[in-house]
Amino acid sequence: MDANQQEFRNPFGMDEACENCPELCGPRDRVVHGYGDVGAEFVVIGTRPTAAAEANGVPFTGDGGGERVQSIFGDLGFVRSPPDAAAPDVQNVFFTTLTRCRHPEREPTDREIETCEPFVNAEIRMINPQIIVPVGGRPLRELAIEYTTRRPDSFDVDAEHATTIRGRGFELVPMKEPDAMTDADADAFVAHMRENVLSRDYRQTKGRQSR
């Protein structure tokens, strides 16, 4: 954990009363900021908060796939709390989403993702991770625009699930949407991380120095 970090919630002091997206301000219950270890080497990025994450105020928590993600990262040693924890006890991982607000009836628009993009980019720059896990096709394509040399439309998250993609300054390890994941998919992701990421010195591979 970063020596100066006092709590996992909203470590970058983003605006709790943001009104940049008018169509999201009314229906949202709260702004859901990134959560986790600000000294992490792994950042997990989804599209938007689920209903359960909005209720908890923490990305990737509760039902709607959150418990599966917490279970996966628990198996990998990054989460020290039960999968159903509303405020997980994490180490070396930071959870966030492309947009901080949830519309109950639809996915975020391109404009809404663009509006939140500075927040996501700030987290990536400040945390400076070794590995980014885009969860779902939308985060994978959005990250491809900024951080890979491939065309965004060349990515298929089902085909790329549990593989490693070289990016600019870090590597991507895509994950399917948790709700669409089978137990076999979850096991494949854990196995790939153990065998191909955690088993090697990915810092040296990427020309990075240890923290």
N, C-alpha and C positions, 0 to 999 in steps of 0.2 A: 504494500500500500504506500502511496505517496506520503512522505513524512509530514506534510502540511495539511493533509486532508482530515477534516473533522467528522464528516459524515458522507454517506454515499449519495444522498439525494441532491440533485441540482447543484453539482459542485462548481459550475461555471457562472452561477448567478444570473441566469436568463430570466427575462421578464415573465412573472406569473400572470400578468394581466394583458398579455399581448393581444392586440386587435388588428394585426396586419392582414388577416383573412376574414372579411366580413361574414362570409357564408359559414364559417366554422365557429365564430365567437358565440352566436346564439345557441346552437344545439349542443356545444361541448359542455361537459361537466367541469372540466379543469384542463389546464395545460399539463402535459406529461413530458417532463424533461428527461434527459439522459440520466443514468443511474449506474454507479459502480466505482471501480478503482481507477482513479485518474492517472495512476502510474502503470496502467495495464499494458500488456503486450498484445492483447486480443480485444477487438471491438466488434460487437454484434449489432447489425443494423437491419431493422425491419422497415415496413412501409409506413404504418401508422399504429397508434395504440389500439389494442382490442378493447372491448367493453370492460373486461376484467382489469386490464392494465389501467384504464382510465379510472376505475373505481379505487384501485390501490395507489394510483399516482406513480407507478413504476412499470417501465416497459417489460414485456415478456414475463408477466406474472399472471397467476390465476388461470382459469379455464380459457378455452379459445386458443390453445396451443402454448400458452405460457408455461404451464406445468411440464410439458414435454421438453421445452427448451431448457428449463431449470434442471430437469432430470438429466438431460444430455450433458450439460456442463458440470453437473454434480458428479456424474460418472468420470468425467475428465479431471476432476479435482479443483475446479474453479469456483464451485458453489458449495458452501459448508452447511447450508440450511435445507430443510425438507422442500421438495418441489412445489408445495402449495403455500410456501411462505409469502406473505404480502410485501415484506421488506427483506429480500434475500441477503444473506451474509456471503459476500463474494470476495474473491481475490484474483488479481491479474486479469480481470475481464470487465468491460464496460458495455452496458446495454443502451441502445438508443434507437430512434426511428427517423425516417425522412421528414415526417411532419409531427409536430408536438400535439396536435389536436385531432379529435376524432369526430367525423360526421357519422351519425348512426345509420344512415341509409345509403352511403356511397363511399367509394374509394376517393382519395384526394385527387384533385385536378393537377395538371402540369403546372399551372400558375401557383397553386398552394405549395407544391414541392419546391418550386423555384424560390418562393418567399422564405421557406425554412432552410434552404440550402446553406446560407451563411452560418447557421447554428451547427449543422452537421460538419461543415468544413472546419469550423473553429474547434470542435471536439477532436476531429482527426488530427489537426495541426498541433493542438495542445497536448493530446495524449501521445501522439507519435507512435502508433502501434506497429507491431511487426506483422500481425495477421488481422485481416478484416473478414468477418463472416457476414455476407449479405444474405438475408433470409427472404427468399422469394424472388420472383423475376424482376419486379420493379426496382428494388435496391441494386440488384446485380447490373441492370442496364444503366441506372443512374451513375453508379461507380465506374462503369466502363467508360463513360464519356470523359470523366476527369482523370482516371487513373490507369487506363490500359491503352494499348495501341489498336485494339480490336474494335470493330463496329458494334455498337450496342445491339443491333438486330441480329448479330451472329451468336448471341448467347441464348442458351436454353437451360433454364435452371434445373429442369428434370435431368437433362444430360450431364450438366456440370456438377450436380449434387455430389458432395463428398469427393471433390477433386481439388487440385491446387492450381491456381492461375497466377502467373507472374504479373504484378502490377508495377506502377512507378513508385518505388520506395517501400513497398510491402507486398505481401501476397494475399490473394483472395481465396477463401475456401467456402464456396457457395453451399447453402442449405435450402432445401425445399420449404415451402410454407408448412409450419408445424401441423396444421389441421389436415394437410394432404399427405403427411408422412405416415408410412407404415412402420411397424416395429423393425422390419428389415432395413428400411431407410435410415432410421435412427441408429441402428447398430452399425451400418455402413459408415455413417458420419463419424461415430466414435472410433471405429477401427481405423479410418483414414487419418484422423487426427493423431491417434496414438502411434501408428506405424510410419506416417510420412511427414508429420509436423513435430510432434513432441519428442520423437525418438532421435531427431537430429538437431544440430545447432543451427536453427534457422536464422539467427542473428549473423553468423559468419556467412551463410549462404547468400544473404542479402547485403553483405558488406556493412552491416550495422554493428555498433559497439554495444556491449552489455550495459544495462542501466546501472 
